[in-house]
Amino acid sequence: MAGSPALQYLAAAGVGTLAILDDDVVSLSNLQRQILHGTPDLDRLKVDSAAEAIARLNPNVRVEKIAARLDADNARELVRGYDVALDGSDNFATRYAVSDACFYERVTLVTAALGQFDATLTTLKPHIAGNPTYRCLFPEAPPPGSIPTCAEAGVLGALAGMVGSMMALEAIREIVGGFEEGDAGLVGKLVMIDARAMRFETLSYGWDEENELNGKEAEGGSRQ
């Protein structure tokens, strides 16, 4: 959901190639937060509408449209070859699939999650020794039904815009090699946003030796 503002800022920044992955069509309920689209785009594929919006903003950006649904079976193929992936999905199954694929394909991942009035954001580079994986942060998904979906709880459009802008900032940081020497961005840090109190907190987290991707018992042993 934060992908729409993220795409706009990345296009405006002049990122040469942007791939858009979405198999859905534009619906009226999307428009309060997915601001790439407008009412004339209802029922169109989101990748088509988004590509046209990006072309209006910056015609020099090459857009790759991928009208598909990502899952554990195709995730590696879909992220392969890109420098940075941005994940704003609304379910843990997709988040695990994307983060695992980025680990194996050595792709930096900027991942965000939105709740009704809250959000989280972090950057993952576990293919570099010493860095944690998504599974270090969330070893297991919460029980089904314990966390309401975005469709059930609703999401503030402005919150999606805020988080999408921060995702774009992290992606640009990675593309340019950091904004200063030694700049690691949000690697190993989870930003937590409380929109009701307008409060930001940052939690540090590290490599978990029991994680199944690069833990001590994983194939190949520890990457530390």
N, CA, C and O of each residue as an XYZ file, in Angstrom:
896
protein
N       0.817     -1.213      0.000
C       0.000      0.000      0.000
C       0.846      1.256      0.000
O       0.431      2.297     -0.510
N       2.034      1.153      0.574
C       2.945      2.292      0.555
C       3.718      2.363     -0.756
O       4.494      3.295     -0.969
N       3.514      1.395     -1.627
C       4.260      1.341     -2.869
C       3.952      2.482     -3.818
O       4.815      2.890     -4.596
N       2.732      3.005     -3.767
C       2.340      4.067     -4.688
C       3.154      5.344     -4.480
O       3.737      5.841     -5.444
N       3.219      5.897     -3.266
C       4.071      7.081     -3.076
C       5.554      6.772     -3.245
O       6.315      7.624     -3.702
N       5.971      5.562     -2.881
C       7.380      5.187     -3.061
C       7.757      5.234     -4.534
O       8.819      5.748     -4.885
N       6.899      4.703     -5.398
C       7.169      4.727     -6.833
C       7.268      6.154     -7.359
O       8.122      6.454     -8.193
N       6.405      7.023     -6.876
C       6.429      8.404     -7.347
C       7.739      9.098     -7.007
O       8.322      9.779     -7.851
N       8.200      8.927     -5.783
C       9.437      9.593     -5.379
C      10.658      8.970     -6.047
O      11.619      9.677     -6.348
N      10.637      7.684     -6.279
C      11.760      7.050     -6.976
C      11.803      7.488     -8.437
O      12.881      7.713     -8.989
N      10.648      7.607     -9.055
C      10.604      8.095    -10.433
C      11.067      9.542    -10.500
O      11.837      9.911    -11.387
N      10.602     10.358     -9.570
C      10.996     11.768     -9.551
C      12.487     11.921     -9.304
O      13.102     12.876     -9.778
N      13.076     10.975     -8.555
C      14.505     11.024     -8.263
C      15.353     10.586     -9.451
O      16.573     10.749     -9.444
N      14.704     10.031    -10.469
C      15.431      9.633    -11.662
C      15.977      8.226    -11.636
O      16.920      7.922    -12.367
N      15.403      7.340    -10.801
C      15.828      5.939    -10.812
C      15.566      5.369    -12.207
O      14.450      5.471    -12.717
N      16.570      4.778    -12.816
C      16.505      4.421    -14.229
C      15.463      3.389    -14.591
O      14.788      3.520    -15.613
N      15.321      2.347    -13.755
C      14.370      1.276    -14.035
C      13.560      0.972    -12.792
O      14.118      0.776    -11.713
N      12.258      0.934    -12.939
C      11.354      0.566    -11.860
C      10.487     -0.596    -12.324
O       9.840     -0.516    -13.368
N      10.476     -1.671    -11.551
C       9.587     -2.790    -11.828
C       8.401     -2.717    -10.879
O       8.575     -2.507     -9.679
N       7.209     -2.886    -11.406
C       5.987     -2.845    -10.608
C       5.355     -4.230    -10.642
O       5.028     -4.747    -11.710
N       5.188     -4.821     -9.474
C       4.620     -6.160     -9.369
C       3.266     -6.088     -8.686
O       3.190     -5.748     -7.505
N       2.211     -6.396     -9.395
C       0.861     -6.383     -8.825
C      -0.077     -7.056     -9.814
O      -0.048     -6.744    -11.005
N      -0.900     -7.967     -9.339
C      -1.830     -8.647    -10.237
C      -3.252     -8.119    -10.106
O      -4.177     -8.654    -10.719
N      -3.428     -7.063     -9.301
C      -4.763     -6.567     -8.978
C      -5.189     -5.460     -9.931
O      -4.384     -4.925    -10.694
N      -6.483     -5.129     -9.866
C      -7.017     -4.002    -10.616
C      -7.377     -2.884     -9.647
O      -7.555     -3.115     -8.451
N      -7.481     -1.685    -10.172
C      -7.783     -0.517     -9.346
C      -9.244     -0.557     -8.909
O     -10.147     -0.738     -9.726
N      -9.460     -0.386     -7.611
C     -10.827     -0.303     -7.083
C     -11.000      1.034     -6.365
O     -10.019      1.698     -6.031
N     -12.232      1.415     -6.134
C     -12.518      2.714     -5.524
C     -11.886      2.835     -4.140
O     -11.427      3.911     -3.758
N     -11.861      1.741     -3.392
C     -11.312      1.777     -2.033
C      -9.801      1.997     -2.020
O      -9.238      2.357     -0.986
N      -9.138      1.782     -3.159
C      -7.687      1.981     -3.234
C      -7.297      3.460     -3.262
O      -6.198      3.821     -2.842
N      -8.188      4.306     -3.751
C      -7.786      5.644     -4.162
C      -7.398      6.560     -3.006
O      -6.689      7.544     -3.219
N      -7.843      6.260     -1.789
C      -7.500      7.143     -0.675
C      -6.055      7.008     -0.248
O      -5.556      7.839      0.511
N      -5.362      5.959     -0.727
C      -3.968      5.776     -0.327
C      -3.051      5.451     -1.514
O      -1.857      5.745     -1.455
N      -3.575      4.857     -2.577
C      -2.755      4.503     -3.740
C      -2.879      5.620     -4.776
O      -3.602      5.503     -5.766
N      -2.148      6.708     -4.515
C      -2.393      7.966     -5.213
C      -1.796      8.015     -6.619
O      -1.896      9.042     -7.291
N      -1.189      6.941     -7.067
C      -0.792      6.860     -8.478
C      -2.007      6.768     -9.390
O      -1.941      7.139    -10.562
N      -3.112      6.275     -8.851
C      -4.304      6.002     -9.648
C      -5.381      7.057     -9.396
O      -5.379      7.730     -8.366
N      -6.295      7.189    -10.350
C      -7.436      8.093    -10.210
C      -8.720      7.396    -10.595
O      -8.705      6.243    -11.025
N      -9.824      8.089    -10.442
C     -11.120      7.464    -10.745
C     -11.230      6.986    -12.196
O     -11.919      5.993    -12.431
N     -10.594      7.629    -13.184
C     -10.674      7.083    -14.542
C      -9.976      5.727    -14.697
O     -10.150      5.042    -15.705
N      -9.177      5.346    -13.678
C      -8.425      4.090    -13.762
C      -9.156      2.902    -13.140
O      -8.619      1.795    -13.126
N     -10.348      3.103    -12.634
C     -11.074      2.011    -11.983
C     -11.201      0.810    -12.922
O     -11.537      0.947    -14.098
N     -10.922     -0.363    -12.368
C     -11.005     -1.657    -13.055
C      -9.856     -1.898    -14.037
O      -9.839     -2.924    -14.717
N      -8.912     -0.988    -14.122
C      -7.723     -1.230    -14.939
C      -6.683     -1.981    -14.113
O      -6.682     -1.904    -12.884
N      -5.807     -2.700    -14.790
C      -4.687     -3.306    -14.082
C      -3.852     -2.207    -13.430
O      -3.554     -1.188    -14.054
N      -3.479     -2.422    -12.170
C      -2.701     -1.409    -11.462
C      -1.347     -1.165    -12.121
O      -0.852     -0.038    -12.120
N      -0.747     -2.211    -12.683
C       0.561     -2.012    -13.317
C       0.446     -1.093    -14.531
O       1.364     -0.322    -14.810
N      -0.678     -1.168    -15.258
C      -0.861     -0.304    -16.428
C      -1.088      1.142    -15.996
O      -0.479      2.064    -16.539
N      -1.958      1.327    -15.027
C      -2.243      2.670    -14.538
C      -1.007      3.309    -13.916
O      -0.720      4.482    -14.153
N      -0.280      2.534    -13.123
C       0.919      3.058    -12.465
C       1.990      3.427    -13.478
O       2.649      4.457    -13.337
N       2.169      2.599    -14.494
C       3.178      2.872    -15.513
C       2.874      4.178    -16.244
O       3.787      4.952    -16.529
N       1.617      4.428    -16.546
C       1.252      5.663    -17.224
C       1.492      6.873    -16.329
O       1.945      7.918    -16.798
N       1.187      6.731    -15.033
C       1.407      7.834    -14.096
C       2.894      8.151    -13.970
O       3.281      9.318    -13.914
N       3.720      7.118    -13.924
C       5.166      7.331    -13.840
C       5.686      8.000    -15.106
O       6.554      8.870    -15.035
N       5.168      7.604    -16.258
C       5.593      8.200    -17.525
C       5.257      9.687    -17.572
O       6.020     10.479    -18.124
N       4.118     10.070    -16.995
C       3.766     11.489    -16.956
C       4.725     12.260    -16.053
O       5.067     13.410    -16.328
N       5.148     11.615    -14.979
C       6.042     12.279    -14.028
C       7.472     12.355    -14.548
O       8.125     13.394    -14.451
N       7.951     11.238    -15.102
C       9.321     11.196    -15.611
C       9.391     10.199    -16.764
O       9.529      8.998    -16.530
N       9.299     10.671    -17.993
C       9.280      9.769    -19.153
C      10.603      9.066    -19.387
O      10.673      8.160    -20.217
N      11.653      9.456    -18.683
C      12.957      8.819    -18.866
C      13.132      7.564    -18.024
O      14.139      6.868    -18.152
N      12.171      7.269    -17.170
C      12.232      6.063    -16.352
C      11.686      4.882    -17.144
O      10.613      4.964    -17.743
N      12.426      3.795    -17.141
C      11.967      2.552    -17.792
C      11.136      1.762    -16.779
O      11.607      1.469    -15.680
N       9.914      1.423    -17.146
C       9.003      0.714    -16.257
C       8.805     -0.717    -16.746
O       8.464     -0.955    -17.905
N       9.023     -1.648    -15.852
C       8.752     -3.058    -16.146
C       7.472     -3.456    -15.415
O       7.407     -3.394    -14.187
N       6.466     -3.861    -16.166
C       5.172     -4.217    -15.591
C       5.105     -5.736    -15.396
O       5.287     -6.502    -16.343
N       4.843     -6.152    -14.167
C       4.739     -7.576    -13.858
C       3.372     -7.820    -13.226
O       3.197     -7.638    -12.022
N       2.423     -8.227    -14.029
C       1.060     -8.474    -13.544
C       0.970     -9.902    -13.032
O       0.398    -10.772    -13.688
N       1.535    -10.135    -11.865
C       1.583    -11.475    -11.284
C       1.462    -11.373     -9.775
O       1.648    -10.304     -9.193
N       1.152    -12.487     -9.158
C       1.089    -12.564     -7.689
C       2.328    -13.289     -7.192
O       2.597    -14.415     -7.609
N       3.067    -12.670     -6.327
C       4.286    -13.272     -5.793
C       3.946    -14.300     -4.725
O       3.078    -14.079     -3.881
N       4.654    -15.439     -4.777
C       4.523    -16.446     -3.732
C       5.877    -17.117     -3.541
O       6.859    -16.751     -4.186
N       5.917    -18.088     -2.660
C       7.190    -18.739     -2.343
C       7.791    -19.447     -3.548
O       9.004    -19.646     -3.603
N       6.967    -19.830     -4.511
C       7.466    -20.566     -5.667
C       8.120    -19.675     -6.718
O       9.064    -20.100     -7.384
N       7.633    -18.449     -6.875
C       8.156    -17.600     -7.948
C       8.950    -16.399     -7.445
O       9.450    -15.613     -8.250
N       9.073    -16.244     -6.129
C       9.672    -15.027     -5.572
C      11.111    -14.819     -6.017
O      11.495    -13.701     -6.362
N      11.906    -15.874     -6.013
C      13.316    -15.712     -6.383
C      13.460    -15.242     -7.826
O      14.277    -14.372     -8.126
N      12.676    -15.814     -8.696
C      12.732    -15.415    -10.106
C      12.321    -13.956    -10.270
O      12.886    -13.239    -11.096
N      11.337    -13.514     -9.486
C      10.813    -12.164     -9.647
C      11.756    -11.089     -9.104
O      11.783     -9.980     -9.639
N      12.524    -11.386     -8.061
C      13.424    -10.370     -7.500
C      14.819    -10.429     -8.117
O      15.611     -9.504     -7.939
N      15.123    -11.497     -8.834
C      16.474    -11.711     -9.357
C      16.892    -10.589    -10.305
O      16.141    -10.197    -11.199
N      18.094    -10.088    -10.091
C      18.669     -9.105    -10.996
C      18.435     -7.659    -10.617
O      19.007     -6.761    -11.234
N      17.601     -7.411     -9.608
C      17.352     -6.037     -9.191
C      18.310     -5.641     -8.069
O      18.833     -6.499     -7.356
N      18.533     -4.352     -7.921
C      19.431     -3.848     -6.881
C      18.729     -3.746     -5.531
O      19.303     -4.089     -4.497
N      17.490     -3.276     -5.545
C      16.725     -3.066     -4.318
C      15.286     -3.501     -4.564
O      14.720     -3.222     -5.621
N      14.702     -4.179     -3.594
C      13.280     -4.527     -3.635
C      12.557     -3.782     -2.524
O      13.097     -3.610     -1.430
N      11.344     -3.345     -2.803
C      10.511     -2.692     -1.803
C       9.254     -3.527     -1.620
O       8.556     -3.831     -2.587
N       8.970     -3.895     -0.388
C       7.808     -4.732     -0.087
C       6.865     -3.981      0.846
O       7.225     -3.634      1.971
N       5.662     -3.740      0.360
C       4.631     -3.129      1.186
C       3.408     -4.014      1.284
O       2.289     -3.516      1.404
N       3.609     -5.329      1.235
C       2.485     -6.276      1.250
C       1.790     -6.277      2.607
O       2.317     -5.759      3.592
N       0.593     -6.870      2.639
C      -0.235     -6.810      3.846
C      -0.399     -8.162      4.528
O      -1.342     -8.355      5.295
N       0.515     -9.110      4.255
C       0.398    -10.416      4.909
C       1.788    -11.014      5.110
O       2.720    -10.729      4.358
N       1.906    -11.851      6.144
C       3.210    -12.405      6.504
C       3.702    -13.427      5.485
O       4.910    -13.544      5.279
N       2.817    -14.159      4.853
C       3.253    -15.151      3.880
C       4.058    -14.494      2.756
O       5.108    -14.996      2.356
N       3.556    -13.376      2.257
C       4.269    -12.663      1.201
C       5.564    -12.061      1.725
O       6.582    -12.087      1.033
N       5.539    -11.523      2.926
C       6.742    -10.905      3.494
C       7.854    -11.935      3.665
O       9.014    -11.654      3.364
N       7.509    -13.115      4.142
C       8.518    -14.167      4.270
C       9.032    -14.596      2.899
O      10.231    -14.804      2.718
N       8.125    -14.726      1.938
C       8.533    -15.155      0.601
C       9.485    -14.143     -0.034
O      10.502    -14.521     -0.617
N       9.154    -12.860      0.082
C      10.003    -11.816     -0.502
C      11.351    -11.760      0.206
O      12.397    -11.715     -0.443
N      11.327    -11.764      1.534
C      12.582    -11.626      2.278
C      13.495    -12.828      2.081
O      14.711    -12.668      1.969
N      12.927    -14.024      2.038
C      13.746    -15.213      1.776
C      14.363    -15.135      0.382
O      15.545    -15.427      0.204
N      13.554    -14.736     -0.609
C      14.041    -14.653     -1.979
C      15.157    -13.621     -2.100
O      16.156    -13.862     -2.777
N      14.993    -12.478     -1.449
C      16.023    -11.437     -1.511
C      17.314    -11.910     -0.846
O      18.406    -11.553     -1.290
N      17.197    -12.706      0.208
C      18.389    -13.258      0.846
C      19.157    -14.138     -0.142
O      20.362    -13.963     -0.325
N      18.470    -15.068     -0.768
C      19.126    -16.003     -1.673
C      19.646    -15.321     -2.937
O      20.671    -15.730     -3.484
N      18.946    -14.281     -3.406
C      19.357    -13.598     -4.633
C      20.243    -12.388     -4.345
O      20.615    -11.661     -5.266
N      20.582    -12.169     -3.074
C      21.491    -11.094     -2.666
C      20.974     -9.721     -3.096
O      21.711     -8.910     -3.658
N      19.704     -9.482     -2.822
C      19.040     -8.221     -3.145
C      18.688     -7.506     -1.850
O      18.111     -8.112     -0.947
N      19.022     -6.246     -1.748
C      18.632     -5.450     -0.579
C      17.118     -5.292     -0.565
O      16.499     -5.069     -1.605
N      16.526     -5.409      0.621
C      15.068     -5.327      0.766
C      14.689     -4.222      1.740
O      15.180     -4.180      2.867
N      13.819     -3.336      1.300
C      13.194     -2.351      2.177
C      11.763     -2.821      2.390
O      10.991     -2.912      1.436
N      11.409     -3.116      3.620
C      10.095     -3.699      3.881
C       9.336     -2.894      4.930
O       9.907     -2.462      5.931
N       8.049     -2.702      4.689
C       7.205     -1.919      5.587
C       5.880     -2.633      5.786
O       5.420     -3.380      4.923
N       5.278     -2.387      6.940
C       3.965     -2.949      7.247
C       3.103     -1.857      7.855
O       3.578     -1.053      8.657
N       1.832     -1.831      7.471
C       0.902     -0.812      7.954
C      -0.215     -1.442      8.754
O      -0.733     -2.500      8.397
N      -0.585     -0.777      9.847
C      -1.781     -1.112     10.591
C      -2.763      0.040     10.460
O      -2.591      0.923      9.620
N      -3.784      0.026     11.290
C      -4.780      1.089     11.193
C      -4.184      2.455     11.519
O      -4.407      3.423     10.792
N      -3.427      2.534     12.612
C      -2.805      3.791     13.021
C      -1.305      3.639     13.266
O      -0.682      4.531     13.843
N      -0.724      2.535     12.840
C       0.686      2.298     13.133
C       1.379      1.703     11.910
O       0.734      1.225     10.977
N       2.702      1.745     11.941
C       3.481      1.207     10.824
C       4.876      0.867     11.303
O       5.342      1.381     12.320
N       5.538     -0.005     10.559
C       6.933     -0.351     10.828
C       7.702     -0.331      9.520
O       7.137     -0.501      8.440
N       9.014     -0.118      9.645
C       9.865     -0.037      8.467
C      11.266     -0.492      8.829
O      11.790     -0.115      9.878
N      11.880     -1.300      7.972
C      13.266     -1.708      8.169
C      13.897     -2.022      6.820
O      13.200     -2.201      5.821
N      15.226     -2.086      6.804
C      15.982     -2.463      5.615
C      16.790     -3.716      5.922
O      17.406     -3.828      6.982
N      16.780     -4.652      4.986
C      17.423     -5.948      5.193
C      18.509     -6.198      4.148
O      18.279     -6.083      2.944
N      19.703     -6.545      4.646
C      20.815     -6.941      3.770
C      21.495     -8.168      4.380
O      22.698     -8.133      4.641
N      20.746     -9.252      4.612
C      21.315    -10.415      5.299
C      22.309    -11.203      4.468
O      22.990    -12.088      4.987
N      22.401    -10.889      3.174
C      23.409    -11.556      2.347
C      24.809    -11.041      2.670
O      25.799    -11.605      2.204
N      24.898     -9.982      3.459
C      26.185     -9.480      3.938
C      26.403    -10.003      5.346
O      25.540     -9.842      6.209
N      27.540    -10.625      5.584
C      27.820    -11.280      6.862
C      27.613    -10.327      8.032
O      28.055     -9.178      8.010
N      26.930    -10.836      9.054
C      26.703    -10.065     10.263
C      25.350     -9.395     10.337
O      24.938     -8.949     11.408
N      24.641     -9.312      9.200
C      23.358     -8.627      9.184
C      22.201     -9.603      9.440
O      22.251    -10.754      9.007
N      21.171     -9.146     10.138
C      20.033    -10.017     10.433
C      19.109    -10.210      9.243
O      19.098     -9.410      8.307
N      18.340    -11.279      9.295
C      17.319    -11.568      8.294
C      15.959    -11.113      8.822
O      15.832    -10.727      9.984
N      14.954    -11.162      7.966
C      13.583    -10.873      8.406
C      13.145    -11.898      9.447
O      12.377    -11.577     10.354
N      13.629    -13.121      9.318
C      13.259    -14.171     10.267
C      13.961    -13.994     11.614
O      13.540    -14.577     12.612
N      15.021    -13.199     11.647
C      15.607    -12.834     12.944
C      14.681    -11.877     13.684
O      14.579    -11.927     14.910
N      14.016    -11.016     12.947
C      13.100    -10.044     13.532
C      11.764    -10.672     13.876
O      11.221    -10.430     14.955
N      11.229    -11.477     12.966
C       9.949    -12.163     13.167
C      10.148    -13.653     12.872
O       9.904    -14.092     11.748
N      10.586    -14.435     13.862
C      10.844    -15.866     13.631
C       9.627    -16.629     13.143
O       9.747    -17.562     12.349
N       8.449    -16.229     13.622
C       7.214    -16.907     13.226
C       6.124    -15.876     12.988
O       6.097    -14.818     13.617
N       5.226    -16.204     12.069
C       4.077    -15.336     11.839
C       3.111    -15.439     13.007
O       3.020    -16.497     13.629
N       2.389    -14.376     13.322
C       1.390    -14.456     14.390
C       0.273    -15.421     14.007
O       0.061    -15.669     12.820
N      -0.443    -15.968     14.980
C      -1.536    -16.903     14.667
C      -2.576    -16.255     13.762
O      -2.854    -15.062     13.892
N      -3.155    -17.031     12.843
C      -4.182    -16.483     11.952
C      -5.306    -15.833     12.742
O      -5.806    -16.399     13.714
N      -5.701    -14.632     12.312
C      -6.798    -13.937     12.966
C      -6.392    -13.081     14.145
O      -7.210    -12.320     14.661
N      -5.143    -13.187     14.585
C      -4.725    -12.409     15.751
C      -4.480    -10.944     15.419
O      -4.579    -10.080     16.290
N      -4.160    -10.667     14.161
C      -3.951     -9.302     13.707
C      -4.921     -9.022     12.572
O      -4.882     -9.725     11.562
N      -5.796     -8.016     12.696
C      -6.749     -7.745     11.616
C      -6.046     -7.312     10.348
O      -5.034     -6.612     10.396
N      -6.581     -7.726      9.221
C      -6.012     -7.323      7.940
C      -6.320     -5.846      7.691
O      -7.157     -5.245      8.364
N      -5.626     -5.285      6.716
C      -5.871     -3.883      6.368
C      -7.307     -3.693      5.883
O      -7.923     -2.658      6.139
N      -7.830     -4.690      5.188
C      -9.206     -4.596      4.706
C     -10.192     -4.582      5.864
O     -11.237     -3.936      5.786
N      -9.861     -5.297      6.943
C     -10.742     -5.352      8.107
C     -10.634     -4.100      8.974
O     -11.643     -3.572      9.441
N      -9.400     -3.629      9.185
C      -9.184     -2.513     10.106
C      -9.182     -1.154      9.416
O      -9.515     -0.144     10.035
N      -8.808     -1.125      8.140
C      -8.671      0.145      7.447
C      -7.287      0.740      7.656
O      -6.606      0.415      8.628
N      -6.877      1.602      6.755
C      -5.564      2.251      6.816
C      -5.724      3.714      6.451
O      -6.446      4.046      5.511
N      -5.057      4.590      7.187
C      -5.049      6.001      6.849
C      -4.205      6.229      5.594
O      -3.046      5.819      5.535
N      -4.784      6.873      4.612
C      -4.048      7.120      3.379
C      -2.795      7.939      3.611
O      -1.762      7.672      2.998
N      -2.868      8.937      4.489
C      -1.707      9.785      4.752
C      -0.582      8.994      5.410
O       0.594      9.287      5.195
N      -0.945      7.980      6.219
C       0.084      7.137      6.837
C       0.802      6.316      5.775
O       2.021      6.156      5.834
N       0.059      5.797      4.809
C       0.693      5.072      3.700
C       1.627      5.991      2.931
O       2.694      5.562      2.492
N       1.240      7.250      2.763
C       2.096      8.204      2.079
C       3.377      8.480      2.834
O       4.450      8.576      2.239
N       3.263      8.607      4.154
C       4.442      8.839      4.979
C       5.416      7.674      4.890
O       6.616      7.871      4.696
N       4.899      6.470      5.031
C       5.754      5.289      5.022
C       6.336      5.043      3.631
O       7.496      4.651      3.506
N       5.543      5.267      2.595
C       6.055      5.112      1.243
C       7.204      6.065      0.946
O       8.163      5.698      0.268
N       7.106      7.285      1.453
C       8.190      8.252      1.279
C       9.446      7.785      1.998
O      10.552      7.946      1.482
N       9.286      7.210      3.182
C      10.430      6.708      3.925
C      11.046      5.497      3.234
O      12.265      5.323      3.257
N      10.215      4.660      2.620
C      10.737      3.527      1.851
C      11.581      4.021      0.673
O      12.658      3.491      0.400
N      11.076      5.040     -0.014
C      11.832      5.599     -1.136
C      13.154      6.175     -0.654
O      14.175      6.027     -1.325
N      13.147      6.824      0.494
C      14.369      7.395      1.055
C      15.396      6.301      1.327
O      16.579      6.469      1.031
N      14.945      5.176      1.893
C      15.861      4.064      2.165
C      16.390      3.449      0.870
O      17.558      3.070      0.794
N      15.537      3.351     -0.142
C      15.987      2.807     -1.427
C      17.026      3.721     -2.070
O      18.030      3.242     -2.597
N      16.795      5.029     -2.031
C      17.756      5.973     -2.596
C      19.066      5.917     -1.824
O      20.140      5.995     -2.421
N      18.991      5.784     -0.507
C      20.197      5.654      0.314
C      21.043      4.470     -0.160
O      22.267      4.563     -0.254
N      20.371      3.362     -0.456
C      21.081      2.168     -0.912
C      21.675      2.382     -2.299
O      22.804      1.970     -2.562
N      20.924      3.020     -3.182
C      21.372      3.216     -4.560
C      22.625      4.085     -4.614
O      23.537      3.817     -5.396
N      22.669      5.125     -3.783
C      23.805      6.054     -3.833
C      24.937      5.642     -2.899
O      25.948      6.340     -2.809
N      24.781      4.520     -2.204
C      25.840      4.045     -1.325
C      25.894      4.727      0.021
O      26.948      4.773      0.655
N      24.757      5.265      0.469
C      24.697      5.952      1.759
C      24.855      7.447      1.601
O      25.436      7.924      0.625
N      24.335      8.185      2.567
C      24.383      9.639      2.518
C      25.644     10.208      3.176
O      25.919     11.404      3.086
N      26.395      9.338      3.832
C      27.684      9.704      4.407
C      28.471      8.431      4.644
O      27.918      7.335      4.551
N      29.732      8.556      4.944
C      30.571      7.385      5.160
C      30.053      6.560      6.331
O      29.761      7.093      7.402
N      29.943      5.249      6.115
C      29.477      4.354      7.173
C      27.979      4.363      7.391
O      27.500      3.823      8.388
N      27.226      4.966      6.479
C      25.773      5.067      6.616
C      25.122      3.738      6.275
O      25.113      3.326      5.115
N      24.576      3.065      7.284
C      23.927      1.766      7.074
C      22.416      1.885      7.008
O      21.732      0.876      6.832
N      21.879      3.078      7.143
C      20.436      3.237      7.084
C      19.717      2.462      8.173
O      20.109      2.503      9.340
N      18.676      1.762      7.791
C      17.856      1.029      8.759
C      18.192     -0.454      8.822
O      17.359     -1.254      9.247
N      19.392     -0.834      8.408
C      19.822     -2.223      8.567
C      19.986     -2.492     10.064
O      20.736     -1.796     10.749
N      19.273     -3.515     10.567
C      19.328     -3.833     11.985
C      18.519     -2.899     12.857
O      18.649     -2.923     14.081
N      17.684     -2.076     12.242
C      16.853     -1.134     12.991
C      15.417     -1.202     12.473
O      15.182     -1.239     11.265
N      14.477     -1.217     13.388
C      13.056     -1.223     13.038
C      12.438      0.080     13.510
O      12.366      0.344     14.710
N      11.991      0.894     12.559
C      11.283      2.121     12.897
C       9.817      1.788     13.139
O       9.172      1.141     12.315
N       9.302      2.236     14.275
C       7.900      2.007     14.631
C       7.202      3.357     14.733
O       7.659      4.256     15.438
N       6.092      3.482     14.020
C       5.366      4.745     13.938
C       3.996      4.588     14.591
O       3.248      3.667     14.263
N       3.675      5.477     15.501
C       2.351      5.545     16.125
C       1.713      6.841     15.640
O       2.057      7.920     16.123
N       0.786      6.744     14.690
C       0.206      7.943     14.094
C      -0.712      8.683     15.060
O      -0.866      9.899     14.943
N      -1.323      7.983     16.009
C      -2.214      8.660     16.946
C      -1.449      9.604     17.859
O      -1.896     10.721     18.118
N      -0.302      9.160     18.347
C       0.524      9.996     19.228
C       1.590     10.761     18.445
O       2.330     11.562     19.017
N       1.668     10.511     17.114
C       2.725     11.066     16.273
C       4.081     10.814     16.921
O       4.881     11.725     17.136
N       4.303      9.528     17.223
C       5.522      9.119     17.920
C       6.305      8.144     17.052
O       5.738      7.230     16.453
N       7.607      8.352     16.997
C       8.514      7.471     16.267
C       9.487      6.847     17.265
O      10.083      7.547     18.084
N       9.642      5.539     17.189
C      10.634      4.846     18.004
C      11.457      3.937     17.102
O      10.958      3.447     16.089
N      12.706      3.713     17.464
C      13.569      2.832     16.687
C      14.095      1.723     17.582
O      14.731      1.974     18.606
N      13.818      0.495     17.175
C      14.255     -0.693     17.901
C      15.423     -1.325     17.151
O      15.339     -1.545     15.943
N      16.509     -1.616     17.859
C      17.631     -2.319     17.249
C      17.435     -3.825     17.385
O      16.971     -4.300     18.422
N      17.782     -4.567     16.356
C      17.704     -6.020     16.405
C      18.909     -6.595     15.677
O      19.524     -5.915     14.855
N      19.244     -7.829     15.971
C      20.452     -8.412     15.402
C      20.252     -9.810     14.876
O      19.142    -10.341     14.864
N      21.345    -10.393     14.442
C      21.339    -11.747     13.891
C      20.958    -12.758     14.956
O      21.473    -12.725     16.073
N      20.052    -13.657     14.599
C      19.603    -14.726     15.483
C      20.247    -16.027     15.017
O      19.985    -16.480     13.902
N      21.069    -16.621     15.838
C      21.793    -17.827     15.431
C      20.877    -18.996     15.130
O      21.316    -19.985     14.543
N      19.598    -18.905     15.525
C      18.656    -19.989     15.266
C      17.802    -19.751     14.029
O      16.974    -20.593     13.682
N      17.988    -18.618     13.357
C      17.150    -18.376     12.182
C      17.492    -19.379     11.078
O      18.638    -19.811     10.953
N      16.501    -19.739     10.293
C      16.646    -20.858      9.357
C      17.361    -20.508      8.061
O      17.692    -21.402      7.283
N      17.603    -19.236      7.813
C      18.275    -18.857      6.575
C      19.792    -18.877      6.705
O      20.474    -19.521      5.908
N      20.327    -18.172      7.709
C      21.780    -18.125      7.858
C      22.227    -18.355      9.301
O      23.297    -17.911      9.718
N      21.376    -19.064     10.050
C      21.742    -19.413     11.413
C      22.756    -20.547     11.455
O      23.168    -21.065     10.417
N      23.150    -20.923     12.651
C      24.197    -21.931     12.803
C      23.789    -23.290     12.264
O      24.643    -24.075     11.851
N      22.483    -23.581     12.265
C      22.028    -24.872     11.777
C      21.591    -24.827     10.318
O      21.216    -25.850      9.746
N      21.641    -23.633      9.715
C      21.254    -23.519      8.305
C      22.308    -24.157      7.423
O      23.449    -24.342      7.847
N      21.933    -24.495      6.195
C      22.884    -25.101      5.256
C      24.062    -24.175      5.048
O      23.873    -23.005      4.716
N      25.258    -24.664      5.233
C      26.433    -23.837      5.101
C      26.875    -23.216      6.394
O      27.945    -22.610      6.455
N      26.051    -23.356      7.467
C      26.448    -22.861      8.772
C      26.275    -21.359      8.900
O      25.678    -20.723      8.031
N      26.783    -20.801      9.955
C      26.656    -19.397     10.269
C      27.373    -18.540      9.234
O      28.402    -18.940      8.689
N      26.827    -17.369      8.971
C      27.438    -16.407      8.068
C      28.148    -15.309      8.852
O      28.572    -14.310      8.271
N      28.280    -15.482     10.153
C      28.917    -14.446     10.976
C      30.420    -14.482     10.837
O      31.117    -13.681     11.459
